């Protein structure tokens, strides 16, 4: 994963998302979250918290971790951990663990690079927005990474931001289960992978996509959504994420 530094410039104006709170210094809170990726239990807690109901123990079992591990146990409460996935050409997707009092969540941002503003494509919190990625886009972004470990990390890290009815197929299950095994999962990994690509996931579920537009009123990438991106940003996201 690419490193990130505690500078608002690195997230392309992410600070501007919180202009209603002038006392909030986002730049001082951002920190490199790469250490999370190697912590035992992180992947199980992350996927359980953001993709399937907390009471389901399947993911904990395949990673041989405590079933009651909570994602908050891995995140520094005084910092906003950030992980980034390269898209090529200086563009990236950033995953931000937003530790804001009474408004915490996980933000998924496209960073076009070249000084352009960050573009929010999904957020998982009390008022979630998304999905932000189709299945071909998710698989395509993972495939761009330089080695099997980073490809697996990218796939599972961005998986909570996707929602696509086309993912409920054997090829998708095989790709997800393979990524899980690369990152240390054992046992009946295929059953857990099947859960993650099924249409029973939390939040927005899986929807139909048409020319880069998800059929979801919650999605910033849907021009008919209340949360719709401006047209130039929407088209830029399509360009950057098209496999």
C-alpha positions in Angstrom: 0.0 0.0 0.0 1.1 3.5 -0.6 2.2 5.5 2.5 0.1 8.5 3.7 1.3 11.5 5.6 -0.5 13.8 8.0 -1.3 16.5 5.5 -4.6 17.6 4.2 -3.0 17.9 0.8 -2.5 14.1 0.6 -6.3 13.6 0.7 -7.1 16.3 -1.8 -9.1 18.6 0.3 -10.7 16.0 2.6 -10.6 18.8 5.3 -13.3 20.6 3.3 -15.8 17.9 4.0 -15.9 19.1 7.6 -16.1 22.8 7.0 -19.1 23.0 9.3 -16.7 22.3 12.2 -14.0 25.0 11.9 -12.2 23.7 15.0 -11.6 20.3 13.6 -8.0 19.9 12.2 -8.3 16.8 10.1 -4.7 17.1 8.9 -3.4 16.7 12.5 -5.5 13.5 12.9 -4.6 11.6 9.7 -2.1 8.8 10.2 -0.7 6.0 8.2 -2.8 2.9 8.9 -0.6 0.2 7.2 0.2 -1.4 10.6 -3.5 -2.5 10.7 -3.0 -4.9 7.8 -0.7 -7.2 9.7 -2.6 -7.3 13.0 -4.1 -10.7 13.9 -7.8 -10.4 13.8 -8.0 -7.2 11.8 -9.4 -8.7 8.6 -12.1 -10.7 10.4 -13.2 -7.7 12.5 -13.1 -5.3 9.5 -15.3 -7.6 7.3 -17.6 -8.6 10.1 -18.2 -5.0 11.1 -18.7 -3.6 7.6 -20.2 -6.5 5.5 -22.0 -9.1 7.6 -23.9 -8.9 10.9 -21.7 -8.7 14.0 -23.2 -11.8 15.5 -21.9 -14.0 12.6 -18.8 -15.9 13.7 -17.7 -17.4 10.4 -15.0 -14.8 9.5 -13.5 -15.0 13.0 -13.4 -18.8 12.8 -11.5 -18.9 9.5 -8.9 -16.5 10.7 -8.7 -18.3 14.1 -9.4 -15.0 16.0 -11.7 -14.1 18.8 -15.3 -13.9 17.6 -15.9 -10.8 19.8 -13.1 -8.8 18.4 -14.4 -5.4 17.4 -13.1 -3.1 14.7 -12.7 -0.4 17.3 -10.2 -2.5 19.1 -7.7 -2.0 16.2 -8.2 1.7 15.6 -6.4 4.4 17.6 -9.2 6.5 19.1 -7.1 9.6 18.9 -6.2 9.2 15.2 -7.8 8.8 11.8 -6.1 5.8 10.3 -5.8 5.9 6.5 -5.1 3.1 4.0 -4.6 3.8 0.3 -4.8 1.7 -2.8 -3.0 2.8 -6.0 -5.0 3.1 -9.2 -2.0 4.1 -11.4 -0.9 7.4 -12.8 -0.8 9.0 -9.3 -4.5 8.3 -8.6 -5.6 6.3 -5.5 -8.5 5.2 -3.4 -8.2 6.1 0.2 -10.0 4.4 3.1 -10.3 6.6 6.1 -11.4 5.4 9.5 -13.1 8.6 10.6 -12.9 8.8 14.4 -15.2 11.8 14.7 -17.2 12.1 18.0 -20.8 11.1 17.4 -20.1 10.8 13.6 -17.6 8.0 13.2 -17.4 5.8 10.2 -15.3 4.6 7.2 -15.0 6.8 4.2 -14.0 5.6 0.7 -12.5 8.4 -1.4 -11.1 8.5 -5.0 -8.0 10.6 -5.1 -7.5 11.7 -8.8 -4.1 13.0 -8.1 -2.5 16.1 -9.5 -3.9 18.3 -6.8 -7.6 17.5 -7.6 -10.1 17.3 -4.9 -11.0 14.0 -3.2 -14.2 12.4 -4.5 -16.3 10.5 -2.0 -17.8 7.3 -3.5 -19.0 5.5 -0.3 -19.3 5.9 3.4 -20.3 3.4 6.1 -21.7 5.0 9.2 -25.1 5.8 10.6 -26.2 7.3 7.3 -24.3 5.2 4.8 -23.8 6.2 1.2 -23.0 3.8 -1.6 -22.3 1.4 -3.2 -19.2 3.0 -4.6 -17.8 0.2 -6.7 -19.1 -2.4 -9.1 -17.7 -5.9 -9.0 -15.7 -5.5 -12.2 -14.2 -2.3 -10.8 -13.3 -3.9 -7.4 -11.7 -6.9 -9.1 -10.0 -4.6 -11.6 -8.5 -2.3 -8.9 -7.2 -5.4 -7.1 -5.6 -6.8 -10.2 -3.6 -3.6 -10.7 -1.6 -4.1 -7.6 2.0 -5.4 -7.8 2.0 -8.7 -6.0 -0.4 -11.3 -4.6 -0.5 -9.9 -1.1 -1.3 -6.4 -2.1 -3.9 -7.7 -4.6 -5.5 -9.6 -1.7 -5.3 -6.6 0.6 -6.9 -4.3 -2.0 -9.7 -6.7 -2.7 -10.7 -7.2 0.9 -10.1 -3.6 2.0 -12.4 -2.2 -0.7 -14.9 -4.9 -0.6 -17.2 -3.2 1.9 -17.6 -0.3 -0.6 -18.9 -2.5 -3.4 -22.4 -3.7 -4.1 -23.2 -5.4 -7.4 -25.7 -8.2 -8.2 -23.2 -9.5 -10.8 -20.8 -10.6 -8.0 -23.0 -13.6 -6.9 -21.1 -16.1 -9.0 -18.5 -18.8 -8.7 -15.7 -16.7 -10.2 -16.2 -13.9 -7.7 -16.4 -16.4 -4.8 -13.1 -18.0 -6.0 -11.4 -14.6 -6.2 -12.5 -13.5 -2.7 -11.7 -16.9 -1.1 -8.3 -16.9 -2.7 -7.6 -13.4 -1.3 -8.7 -14.6 2.1 -6.3 -17.5 2.0 -3.4 -15.3 0.9 -4.1 -13.2 4.0 -4.1 -16.2 6.4 -7.6 -17.5 6.4 -8.0 -21.3 6.6 -10.8 -23.9 6.7 -14.1 -23.4 4.8 -13.1 -20.0 3.3 -15.4 -20.5 0.4 -18.4 -20.4 2.6 -17.3 -17.0 4.1 -16.4 -15.7 0.6 -19.9 -16.7 -0.6 -21.4 -14.7 2.2 -19.4 -11.6 1.2 -20.5 -11.6 -2.4 -24.1 -12.6 -1.7 -27.0 -10.1 -1.8 -27.5 -10.5 1.9 -24.7 -8.1 3.0 -25.6 -5.1 5.2 -26.1 -1.5 4.2 -27.1 -1.1 0.6 -26.9 -4.7 -0.5 -26.1 -5.6 -4.1 -27.7 -3.6 -6.9 -27.7 -3.5 -10.7 -25.1 -1.3 -12.5 -25.5 0.4 -15.9 -22.6 2.3 -17.5 -20.9 3.0 -14.2 -24.2 4.0 -12.4 -25.5 1.9 -9.5 -29.2 1.5 -9.1 -29.2 2.9 -5.5 -30.7 6.1 -4.1 -27.9 6.1 -1.6 -25.0 6.1 -4.1 -23.0 9.3 -4.8 -22.3 7.8 -8.3 -26.0 7.7 -9.1 -26.8 11.1 -10.7 -30.4 10.8 -9.4 -29.3 10.3 -5.8 -29.6 12.9 -3.1 -25.9 12.5 -2.6 -25.0 12.7 -6.3 -21.6 13.8 -7.3 -21.3 16.7 -9.8 -21.1 15.3 -13.4 -17.4 16.0 -13.9 -16.5 14.1 -10.8 -18.8 11.2 -11.6 -17.3 10.8 -15.1 -13.8 11.1 -13.6 -14.5 8.3 -11.2 -15.7 6.1 -14.1 -12.6 6.8 -16.0 -10.3 6.0 -13.1 -12.1 2.8 -12.1 -12.9 1.3 -15.5 -11.0 -2.0 -15.6 
